[in-house]
Amino acid sequence: MSETICNCMNVDRETIVKAIKEKNLTTVEEVQDATTAGTGCGSCVPDIEDILAEES
């Protein structure tokens, strides 16, 4: 099981990485629109930024 990145929306790392790769996402806002990660309290936004940096 993949690490949960967004606890508010229950989105894991695998879901975020898959969305980034399949949709060529480059911004936190695009990831939020595609996965809902980071749209609750926002505390995982730095983690989403890290994943974007790793995948780019």
N, C-alpha and C positions, 0 to 999 in steps of 0.2 A: 504494500500500500504506500502511496506517495505521501510525502509530508504535507500537512495542511498549512497553507499560506494564509488564507483569509478565513478566520474563525467565524466572523459574522455571517458570511455567505457560504461557508463550508466548501471552499474551493481549494483544491490541492495543486501542488507544483506541476504535476503531470498535465493537468487540464490547462494551466497557464502556458506551459511550454508548447503543448500541442496547438493551442490557439495562435501563439506567436509564429510558429513555423508554418501552419496552414494558411494563415491570413496575412502573413508578412507584417505583423504589428510592430510598431516602433515606439509607441508612447504609452505611458500609464493610462491615459484616457482611452486609447484604443483597446487595451487589455480590459479595462473596466467595462466598456461597452460590450465586448465579446464574451466576458466570463462572469461579470458582476463582482469579481474580486476587487476589493478596495473601495467599494461603494457604501459600506456600512460605516464603521467608526473611522476608517482610514489609517489605522495603525500599521497595516501591512503594505502601504504604498512604498516605503523604502525597500521592502523585500521584492516587490514587483519590479522596481527600478533595477535591483541587483540581477534579477532573472533576465530582464531585457538586456542588460549589459553582457551577461554571460552568453545569451543566445544570438547576439548581433555580430 
